[in-house]
């Protein structure tokens, strides 16, 4: 049986470096993206990735900036 619940919603709380996974993971694409949009509005780092491959389909601007800063 195939399922479309393969996306993990992951975020960082406020100014901490504590990485959190949503309790509903893995979830459907639309649900994960909606949750990411809500978290992004709060100004937190957030991304949505495939639960097996870790391919990211969404990253907030704050997360993109953080990844660049860490790799420099």
Order of alpha helices (4+ residues) and beta strands (2+ residues): beta-beta-alpha-beta-beta-alpha
